[in-house]
Amino acid sequence: MAFKRIPHPNHTAVPKNFCRLPSGYGVVKIGVSGSADTTYYGMEALEKGKEIGREIARQGGIIVTGATTGFPLFAAMGAKDECGFSVGLSPASTEQEHVETYGLPLEYMDVIIYTGFGYAGRDLFFVRSSDAMIIGPGRIGTYNEFSISFEDHRPTGILEGSWRTDKIIKEIVQSAHRDNPNIIFDNDPKAMVERLIEMVLTSREKLNLTYKNSEVGIGPKDARIL
């Protein structure tokens, strides 16, 4: 006899924080990167991932993941625990390919964007669709996403723990001999999310981008960024 899984009420509730803010800048999108394979890091890492997702939702952010399993899935699960809004960027081109070819989940994501660019192309879209990144315990895909975030000078939080990912990234940053004040290290999910949101909002205040229609009309050719 087949049993139907009964989801937690919060997982199917209307998200609380996907509307645009009064300032017009929109909700902060925080990407969560980490290993899709749960066998390498244990429950401590997965619980940390879940707490990261909860904090992103509690603090009014949107969680973005690579629409995968493992650490990012637990983070998305945590966000949904708090009625957060969850976006996944898939390496597949269709839902069928996402499930049958890549073996990836559909759960805990409100929106899945099918990039069709495989893992390497998806990584670029994923990072550049996020205002800030959190790097958890991971393998080569995680390091790839970190390197994209590093090159883009995106606010990036490295989660410290019993795994080696944070230590290896410290070595990479030191050996790069390139100053990057947007990289932070922390073992506290709450503090990390707070710091990243503050960094994003501070950066937005400095840029102060404003869309303004010219007196000629309102079409794209008449628009300008001041």
C-alpha positions, 0 to 999 in steps of 0.5 A, a space after each residue: 500500500 502506497 503512503 502519501 506524504 503529508 507536507 508541513 503546513 508551512 511548506 505549502 503556505 503562501 510565502 511571506 516575503 516575496 513582494 517588492 519592498 517600498 524602497 523599490 530595490 526588492 528583497 535580498 536574494 541569498 544563494 546557498 551553495 554546498 555539496 549535493 551528496 550528504 554522505 561526506 559531511 553528516 547531520 551537523 552540516 545538514 542542520 546548519 544548512 537548515 538553520 541558514 534557510 530559516 534565517 534567510 526567511 526570518 530576516 526577509 530574504 529569498 533563498 536561491 539554490 542550484 535546485 539540487 539535493 544535499 546541503 542546498 536542499 536542507 537550506 531550502 527546507 529550512 526556508 520553507 519551515 519559516 514560510 520563505 520563498 525559495 528559487 531553484 536554478 536547474 542545470 536541466 532544460 525541462 522538468 522531465 530532464 531535471 527529474 529523470 536525467 539529473 535525478 534532482 528534486 522538485 520539493 521545497 522550491 516555489 520556482 524552478 528555472 530550467 537553464 538548460 546549461 548543465 552544471 557549469 553553466 547553471 553555476 554561473 546563472 545561479 551565482 549571478 542571480 543572487 545578491 549574496 552567496 553562502 558557501 557551505 561544505 562542498 566539493 568541486 561544484 561548490 568551489 566553482 560557485 565560490 570562484 564566480 562569486 569571488 571574481 564578481 566581488 559578491 558578498 560571500 559568507 563561508 560557513 565554518 565547521 568540522 568540514 574542510 571546505 572553509 579551510 581550503 577556501 581560506 588557503 585559496 583566498 590567501 594564495 590569490 593575493 587579491 584583496 576582497 573585503 566581501 568575503 566573510 567567515 562565520 560559524 553562526 548562520 544567524 550572524 552570517 545572514 545578518 552580515 550579508 544582508 547588511 553588506 548588500 543593502 549598503 552596496 545598494 545605497 552606494 550605487 543608488 540606481 534610479 530608473 527615470 523616463 525621459 520627457 520624450 516618452 516611456 519606451 526603452 530607448 527613452 529610458 536612462 539610468 541615473 
